[in-house]
Amino acid sequence: MTVVLTRSQVDNLVDVGHVLEILREGFRAPVALPPLRIRTDLPGPGTATCLMPGLLPGVEAYTVKVNAKFPGATPALRGVVCLHDLRSGELLALADSSAVTAWRTGLAAALGTHMLAAPGADTLGLVGAGAQATRTLTGLRHLRRWRRLVACDLDRARAAALTPHVVGDAREVCAEADVVVLATWSREPLLYAGDVRPGQHLTTLGADEPGKIELSADLLRAAHVIVDDLGLAADAGALANAGLGAGAAAGTLSDVLHGRLAGGRPDDAVTVYAPVGLPWQDLALTWSLYSRATSPDQTVIDLLA
């Protein structure tokens, strides 16, 4: 029987600590197949993207995700994540892709941010206070203590729902925070090299398809940039959208977790995590949800709560 996981069911089933650990192990795992990300414009305001196959060692399943993005809609992301049995192709689960994408991107971003930010960094800034930022915040609060949270958003009330420390724009956030997470629809740079200071960390989540940009080329050139996949970052991520190639990145988060980056994190450098999002991350989260939903301890009441 195919399990259907709605948006609310996904939210109810996420175990933040468990998913963070699966993501950590996923970044350490060997790549079975190169990630395939297919994108096209649609007639009208939307774009469509397909990510496949989501594969991880030891998981007897794979995912195919089909999304459509509509910036003016709520949620802006519409689609499904299909979880299939790796041996038979049987459809095990259909999951709401807006919820899966927000959680897997947010928690993977939290992991990368935690790994790259200075150990003593304890002030956090959010540029954009939507679903993506809130999921990242949930992960970051699980990984370390934060003394202060500052935020900005085009909808000031949305930022105020997360923290009383609301400011006017990205530059003001950057001036007050050691660590800044950007999760917007921006098509113009929000921060430049002159806005940042030595030792600061930035995570840019909005530049995940052509035309979207949050950090300027001069900032990225000067920073110690880490990505999730070099090829995708150079094709459709923050580097590509700033006119830079894969050579602008110091390496990947996998390199960091494996200790393959010589010298580690430069103490006085501005670090940047600029992920695009990988198919195996959809599998990591969806498999965790499916396993919890089909466990003997899970009840129908739990699923419908």
N, C-alpha and C positions, 0 to 999 in steps of 0.2 A: 504494500500500500504506500502511495506517495504521501509524504508528510508536507502539509502546507504551513509555512511559517509567515504569518502576517507581521506588519511593522511592530505592533504591540507585543506579539509573542517573541520576536527577536529581542526587543528591549528587556523583556522579563527573563529570558533565558541566558543572557550574557553573564558570564562569570569573568569579571575584569582580570583578576589575578591569573586565572587559568589561561585566558586568551593571550595575555602578555607573555606568558611563558611559552606558549605554542609559537607565537610570533618570533620570539627570541631564538628558539630552536630552528624555525623555518629560515631565518637569515643565516644560520650556521650550516644549513643542509646543502648538499650539492645540488646544482640545478639540473633537473632531469631533461627539460626541453626549454629552449629560449622562450621568453614570454611573448605572446602574440596579442597585439592591441590594434584593432581595426576601428577606424573612426570615419564618419561621413556626416556632412551637413544634411539636414532635412528641409524640404520646402516649408517655409515659415520660420519660426524662432528657434526650433529645436535642433539638437545634434544627436547622433546615435553612435554608440560605441559597443564593441564586443571584446571581452577579455577571455582568452582561453589558451591552453587548458590549465586549470588550477591543479597542480600536482605537488605532493609532498611524500618523501620516503616514509613508509610505514602506514600510510593511509590508503585503504583499498577503495578509494573513490576519487573522482575528479569533478571540477566545476567548469561550467560555461556561464558567463554573465553577459546579459544583454541589457544595456541602459539606454535611455533617452534623457537628455538634459533640456529643461525648459526654465531659463533663469527667472521668468516671471511667475512661475507656479510654486505652490507649497504642498508637498516638498518639490524641489526643483528637479530631483532625480526620480525617474520612473522606470521600472523594469523588474526583472527577475534574475535570481541566481539559481541555476539548475545544478543539483547535486546528483551525480550518476555513479552507479556501481562500476568500479574499474574493470571488473572481469566480464560482466554481462551487458553493461550499458543501461541497466534498469534505472529509471528515474526514482531516486530515493526521496528527494525533497525539492520543493519550490519555495524559495525565500524572497521576501521583499528586498529588492536591491538597494533602495534608499537607506533602509536601516542597516543592512549588512555593510554597505559601502561606508556609511558614516562611522560605524563602530570599528571596522577593520582599518580604515584610514586613520581614524583618530587614535586608536591604540598603538598602531605601528608608528605614527608620528610621535606619540608620547614616548615610546621606547627610544627612537632615534634622538629625540630632544634630550632625554635623560642621559643617554650615552655621551652626547657631544657637549652638553653644557658643563661649565666649570662645577666641580663638586660642591663648592660653597654657594653657588647661585641660589638665591631664595626669593627673588622678586620676579613675578611672572606677568607678562603683558599679552593681551589678546587683541588683535586687530581683526574685527569681525567676530560676532558673538552668536552665530547661528548654530545649527546642529553639529556641523563639523568641529567647530571650536569647543563646544560643550563636551563632546566625546573625548577630544584630546585632553581637555581639562580634567575629566574624570580619570583618565589614565595617568596623567602627571601627578595628580593628588595621591594616587595609589603608590607611585614610585618614589616620591620625596615630599617633604614638608615645604610649604611656601609661606613665607612671612607676610607677603602682600600680593594682591592681584589687582591690576589696573587694566581697563578695557576701553575700546571705542567701537562704535558701530554706526552705520547710517541711521539705524533705528536706536536712538539713545536708550529707550526703555528696555530694549533687549539686552544691552550691555549692563544696565542697572540691575537687571534680574540676576546677574552673575556676581556683581561686586558694587559696593558703594563708590569705589574709586573710578569714576568714568571721566574720560578726557575727550578732546575734540577730534584728534586724528592720529595717524600712525606715528608721526614724528614725536608727538607728545607721549605716546605709549613707550616708544623707544627710549626717550629721555629718562623715563622713570623705572624701567625694568631691566634686569640682567638677562632675562630670557624672553623672547618675543615670538609668538606664534601668529602667523598671518593666514587667514582662511576667508578669502573674499572672492568676488567676481571681477576684480579690477583688470582693466586693460591698459593701465598706465602705471609706471613704477610708483610705489607708495613710499619707498625708502631708498636713499642714495648713500654713497660711501661716506659723505660728510655727516650723515645722521647717526652713525654708529660709533662705538668706542671699543678700544682693545679689550679682549676677554668676553665680549658680549656674544650671545648665541641667538640666531634667528632660524625659525623653521617656516618655510613657505609652502603652503598647501594649495593655494588657489591656482597656481600656474600648471595645471594638469592637462591642458590641451592647447592647441595653437591659438595665439592671440591673447592669452591671459598672462598677466605679468604683475608681480608684486615688488620684486627687487630689481634695481637697475643693473645694467651691465658693468658699470664701474665698481659697484659694491661687490658683485659676484667675482669679478676679476681679482679684487683685493682680498677676498675672504678665503678661508679654508673650507671648501665646499664638499659635502658628502651627499651622494645620491643613493637611490635604491637600485637602479640599473643604469649603467653608462649609456647603452644604446638608446633606451627610451628617453632618458634625460636630454640627450642630444637631438632626438627626433621631435619631441612634443612637450618637453617639460620646461622648467625654469631656465635652463641653459639655452635651449633652442629658441625660446621666446625672447631672450635677450640678445640673440645673435651670436651665441657662443657655442663651441663644440664640446665634445666629451673631455677634451684635454683640460678644460677649465675646472674639472672636478679632481679632487685629490684621491678619490676612490669611492667605494660603496660602504654601506652600513655593514654588509657582510665582512668586508675587509677590516672594519673597526672591531667587530665582535671576534674575529679570528686573530686579531693582533698583527695583521699584515701591513699596516701603515707604519712605515719607519718614522720614529720620533713621536708617534701618537698625536695628541692634541697640542698644538703650539700654545703656550701659556698666554701670550699677548695677542693671539690672532682672534679675529672675528670668525666664528664658525657658523656655517649655514647647512641645514639639512633641507634638501630639495627633492622630495620623492615625487614620483608619478603615480605609483600604485601598481602592484603586481598580481597576476592571477592567483598565485599560490596563497596570497593573503585571504582571498575570498574563500578558498578551500579551508584554510586554517579556522576561520570563524564559523563557516557554515557547518563543517564537520563537528565542531564543538557543540553547536546548537542542536544539530540532528541527534548527536549522541545523548545529550541531556533530554531532548524531547521524547526519545524512544526508550529511555531507561525505565526499569521496572518501578522506580520510585516516583516517576513523573505522573501526575494525574491530569485528567481532562480539566479539572478546575484550575490547576496551576497554569495550564496553557491558555485558558480563556481569561485569566485574571487581568 
